[in-house]
Amino acid sequence: MKLRIKLILLFALSITSIIFVYNDYFLYSTPIVKITNIEEEKHDNIKEEYYNQIITGIIQNGKYKDNVIEIKNKTSKSGVYDEQIHKNTEIFVELSNNGTIANSIIGIKRDKYIVILLVIFIDLILTVSNKKGIKSLLSLLVNIIISIISIIIFKNNYKSINILILYLLVAVLFIILSLYITNGKSKKTLSAIISSIISLLISFSLSFLIIKLFGKDISFWTMEYIEVIYDYENFFYVSILLCGLGAIMDISITISSALNELIEKNPKIKVPILIKSGKEICKDIVGTMNHVMLYTCYSSIIPIVFLALRNGMIIANAISFYGNLELITILTACISIVLAIPISLYISIYILKGGRK
């Protein structure tokens, strides 16, 4: 009965959240226009189709709320340099002084899509994991807060602070707080924390030394917003540092929890058996974790690589120019994952078995 009440409350809260975000125009100071009609005039170009649009919409907020306005817009079939706008799309605009004309379209209001996905994620994790899911969400919230604080600290002190040192501290905080909040105070949590930190530091140190010694030809210039990044090399090191962090923690706590369960079931279990069991567990998870990292890298470079191919660049050159930094990052993450296995295995056995050989 209690479970049914919890599910009903969760469903009601989810629906309320979605309804709210569909009507949250009053939260924005920038004028929002809901498009009611679009008239298009097609213009053929040598390479693609272009459209001149006359957009009719209703202002949803501000002092000109409910006014009907017209907006002139130019768009293309590819949408590389412009937004794809349709009927019922909600857009941010810059209005003229009298509020009758939109000078330009600033962007599309997408918060409702994010909230819907967030609601589905929270509902699923709470339904499937129950109390554990609450701890996971709390851990995620704490990490988001730490991330925001670190960004503010760097923003206010970017001339004097080293971003790499800052995020080394942030990464250690992520590991300690995430594992502690999610799994509580125990020997298995301690072993997972120590294993994660050691694995992260060793793999990052290896990558750092290799890049410093042999990475003179790395194409840092392909990073986005390179013109405004004053310390682009350290920014890249930070991405390497954080990329495989979640996978390292996952492997560490998985091995630690599994070995802890074996020891609790049979306190007299011998170390060779624990090592053998741990290795079998590792064989099952190392491949999937490396694939997670690979697919993450693949998804991040798809748009720019495909755009380069569309413009006639050879695939090898496209990957070399636009995917080299991601490949370095993913290889470092894979090294971290592989290192985390023996480190987690032996540290867990040492701590859980009381330091005995």
C-alpha positions in Angstrom: 0.0 0.0 0.0 2.8 2.4 0.9 4.5 1.6 -2.4 1.3 2.5 -4.3 1.0 5.8 -2.5 4.7 6.6 -3.2 4.2 5.9 -6.9 1.0 8.0 -7.1 2.8 10.9 -5.4 5.8 10.5 -7.7 3.5 10.5 -10.8 1.6 13.6 -9.6 4.8 15.5 -8.9 6.1 14.5 -12.3 3.0 15.7 -14.1 3.0 18.9 -12.1 6.6 19.6 -13.0 5.9 19.1 -16.7 2.8 21.3 -16.7 4.8 24.0 -14.8 7.7 24.1 -17.3 5.2 24.4 -20.2 3.9 27.6 -18.6 7.1 29.1 -17.0 7.3 32.1 -19.3 7.2 34.5 -16.4 10.6 33.2 -15.2 12.3 34.7 -18.3 13.2 38.4 -18.8 13.9 37.8 -22.5 10.7 38.0 -24.7 9.4 34.6 -25.8 7.3 34.1 -28.9 5.1 31.1 -29.7 5.0 30.6 -33.4 1.5 30.2 -34.8 2.2 30.3 -38.6 5.2 30.1 -41.0 5.2 31.2 -44.7 8.2 30.0 -46.6 9.7 31.1 -49.9 12.2 28.6 -51.3 15.5 29.7 -52.9 17.7 27.1 -54.7 21.4 27.5 -54.2 24.3 25.6 -55.9 24.9 23.4 -52.8 21.7 23.4 -50.8 18.2 24.9 -50.4 17.5 28.2 -48.6 14.2 29.6 -47.3 13.0 33.1 -46.5 10.4 32.8 -43.8 7.7 35.2 -42.6 6.9 34.0 -39.1 3.7 35.0 -37.1 3.7 34.5 -33.4 2.3 35.5 -30.0 4.5 37.1 -27.3 4.2 35.0 -24.1 5.7 37.2 -21.5 6.8 40.7 -20.5 4.9 44.0 -21.0 4.0 43.1 -24.6 2.4 39.8 -23.6 -0.3 38.5 -26.0 0.8 40.9 -28.8 0.9 39.3 -32.3 4.1 40.0 -34.2 5.8 39.1 -37.5 9.4 38.0 -37.8 11.5 37.7 -40.9 13.9 34.8 -40.9 16.3 33.1 -43.2 17.1 29.4 -42.9 18.7 26.6 -44.8 18.0 22.9 -45.3 21.2 21.8 -43.5 20.7 24.1 -40.5 24.4 24.5 -39.9 24.3 28.2 -39.2 20.6 28.7 -38.2 17.8 27.1 -36.2 15.1 24.8 -37.6 11.8 26.5 -36.6 8.4 25.0 -37.0 4.8 25.8 -35.9 4.3 25.9 -32.1 8.1 26.3 -31.6 8.8 28.8 -28.8 11.7 31.2 -29.5 13.6 33.9 -27.7 13.6 37.2 -29.6 14.9 40.7 -29.4 12.0 43.1 -29.8 11.9 46.7 -31.1 11.3 49.6 -28.7 7.5 49.5 -29.3 7.3 45.7 -29.2 5.8 45.3 -32.7 8.8 44.0 -34.5 11.3 41.2 -33.7 14.8 42.5 -34.6 16.3 39.0 -34.4 15.8 35.5 -33.1 18.1 34.7 -30.2 17.4 31.0 -29.8 14.8 28.3 -29.1 13.2 27.7 -25.7 14.1 24.0 -24.9 13.7 23.8 -21.2 10.6 21.6 -21.4 12.4 18.9 -23.3 15.2 18.9 -20.6 12.6 18.7 -17.8 10.7 15.9 -19.4 14.0 13.8 -19.8 14.9 14.7 -16.2 11.5 13.7 -14.9 11.8 10.3 -16.7 15.3 9.8 -15.4 14.3 10.6 -11.8 11.2 8.5 -11.9 13.0 5.5 -13.3 15.9 5.7 -10.8 13.5 6.1 -7.8 11.2 3.3 -9.0 14.0 0.8 -9.7 16.5 1.6 -7.0 14.2 3.0 -4.2 16.4 4.3 -1.3 19.6 3.6 -3.3 18.2 5.8 -6.0 17.6 8.7 -3.6 21.3 8.4 -2.5 22.4 8.4 -6.1 20.3 11.5 -6.9 21.7 13.2 -3.8 25.2 12.3 -4.9 24.6 13.7 -8.3 23.2 16.9 -6.8 26.2 17.3 -4.6 28.6 16.9 -7.5 26.6 19.5 -9.6 27.0 21.9 -6.7 30.7 21.2 -6.5 31.0 21.8 -10.2 29.2 25.1 -10.1 31.3 26.3 -7.1 34.5 25.3 -9.0 33.4 27.2 -12.1 32.7 30.3 -10.0 36.1 30.0 -8.2 37.9 29.7 -11.6 35.8 32.5 -13.1 36.7 34.9 -10.4 40.4 33.9 -10.1 41.3 32.7 -13.6 44.4 34.9 -13.8 45.9 33.5 -10.6 44.6 30.0 -10.3 45.8 26.8 -12.1 42.8 25.0 -13.5 44.5 21.7 -13.5 45.3 21.8 -9.7 41.8 23.0 -9.0 40.2 20.1 -10.8 42.5 17.6 -9.4 41.1 18.6 -6.0 37.5 18.5 -7.5 38.1 15.0 -8.9 39.2 13.7 -5.5 36.1 15.4 -3.9 33.9 13.8 -6.6 35.2 10.3 -5.7 35.0 10.7 -1.9 31.6 12.2 -1.7 30.0 10.2 -4.5 31.1 6.8 -3.1 30.4 7.8 0.5 26.9 9.2 -0.1 25.9 6.3 -2.3 27.4 3.4 -0.3 27.7 4.8 3.2 30.6 4.4 5.7 32.1 1.0 5.4 35.3 -0.9 4.5 34.1 -1.5 0.9 33.5 2.2 0.5 37.0 3.0 1.8 38.6 0.5 -0.5 36.7 1.8 -3.5 37.7 5.4 -2.7 41.4 4.5 -2.3 41.3 2.4 -5.4 39.6 5.1 -7.5 42.0 7.9 -6.4 45.1 5.7 -7.0 43.9 4.6 -10.4 43.0 8.1 -11.5 46.3 9.6 -10.4 48.4 6.9 -12.0 46.6 6.9 -15.3 46.6 10.7 -15.4 50.3 10.9 -14.5 51.2 8.5 -17.4 49.1 10.5 -19.9 50.5 13.8 -18.6 54.1 12.7 -19.0 53.6 11.1 -22.4 51.9 14.3 -23.8 54.6 16.5 -22.3 57.4 14.4 -23.8 55.9 13.4 -27.1 52.8 15.6 -27.7 54.3 18.6 -29.4 52.2 18.0 -32.5 48.9 17.6 -30.8 46.3 19.8 -32.5 45.1 21.9 -29.5 43.9 24.5 -32.0 40.9 22.2 -32.8 39.4 22.8 -29.4 36.3 25.0 -29.4 36.6 28.6 -28.4 40.4 28.3 -28.6 40.7 32.1 -29.1 39.4 32.8 -25.6 41.1 30.0 -23.7 44.4 31.3 -22.3 45.6 28.0 -21.0 44.3 25.5 -23.5 46.8 22.7 -22.7 45.6 22.6 -19.0 42.0 22.7 -20.2 42.7 19.6 -22.2 44.4 17.9 -19.2 41.2 18.6 -17.2 39.1 16.9 -19.8 41.4 13.9 -19.6 41.2 13.9 -15.8 37.4 13.9 -15.7 36.6 11.7 -18.7 36.9 8.2 -17.1 36.2 9.2 -13.5 32.7 7.6 -13.4 33.9 4.4 -15.0 36.8 4.1 -12.5 34.5 4.6 -9.5 32.0 2.1 -11.0 34.7 -0.6 -11.3 36.2 0.1 -7.9 32.9 -0.2 -6.0 31.7 -3.2 -8.1 34.8 -5.2 -7.2 34.9 -4.0 -3.6 31.2 -4.8 -3.1 31.5 -8.3 -4.8 34.5 -9.2 -2.7 32.9 -7.9 0.5 29.8 -10.1 -0.2 32.0 -13.1 -0.6 33.9 -12.4 2.6 30.7 -11.9 4.5 29.2 -15.1 3.3 32.4 -17.0 4.1 34.8 -15.2 6.5 37.3 -18.0 6.1 37.6 -17.7 2.3 41.2 -17.8 1.2 42.9 -14.9 -0.7 43.7 -17.0 -3.9 40.0 -17.7 -4.2 39.1 -14.1 -3.8 41.7 -13.1 -6.4 40.3 -15.7 -8.8 36.7 -14.5 -8.2 37.7 -10.9 -8.6 39.4 -11.6 -11.9 36.3 -13.3 -13.3 34.2 -10.2 -12.3 36.8 -8.0 -14.0 36.6 -10.0 -17.3 32.8 -9.3 -17.4 33.0 -5.5 -16.8 36.2 -4.3 -18.4 35.0 -4.8 -22.0 31.6 -3.0 -21.4 33.3 -0.1 -19.6 35.8 0.4 -22.5 32.9 0.3 -24.9 31.1 3.0 -22.9 34.1 5.3 -23.2 34.4 4.5 -26.9 30.8 5.3 -27.7 31.0 8.5 -25.6 34.0 9.6 -27.8 32.3 8.5 -31.0 29.1 10.5 -30.2 31.1 13.6 -29.4 32.9 13.7 -32.8 30.1 12.5 -35.1 28.7 16.0 -36.0 32.0 17.7 -36.9 33.5 14.7 -38.6 30.4 14.1 -40.7 30.3 17.8 -41.6 33.9 17.6 -42.7 33.1 14.5 -44.8 30.1 16.3 -46.4 32.6 19.0 -47.5 34.9 16.6 -49.2 37.5 15.8 -46.6 38.9 12.3 -46.5 37.8 10.3 -43.5 41.3 9.8 -42.2 42.0 13.5 -42.3 38.7 14.3 -40.7 39.3 12.1 -37.8 42.9 13.2 -37.5 41.9 16.9 -37.5 38.7 16.8 -35.5 38.9 13.6 -33.5 42.5 13.4 -32.2 41.9 15.1 -28.9 38.9 12.9 -28.2 40.9 9.8 -29.1 43.6 10.7 -26.7 41.0 11.3 -24.0 39.3 8.0 -24.6 42.6 6.0 -24.6 43.5 7.6 -21.3 40.1 6.7 -19.9 40.5 3.1 -21.1 44.0 2.9 -19.4 42.4 4.2 -16.2 39.7 1.5 -16.4 42.3 -1.3 -16.9 44.5 0.0 -14.1 41.5 0.3 -11.8 41.0 -3.5 -12.0 44.2 -4.9 -10.3 44.4 -1.8 -8.0 40.8 -2.3 -6.8 41.2 -6.0 -6.5 44.3 -6.0 -4.3 43.3 -2.9 -2.2 39.9 -4.4 -1.5 41.4 -7.7 -0.5 43.9 -6.0 1.8 41.3 -3.8 3.5 38.4 -6.3 3.7 40.6 -9.1 4.9 42.2 -7.0 7.6 45.6 -6.6 6.0 46.4 -10.2 6.1 48.4 -11.8 3.3 
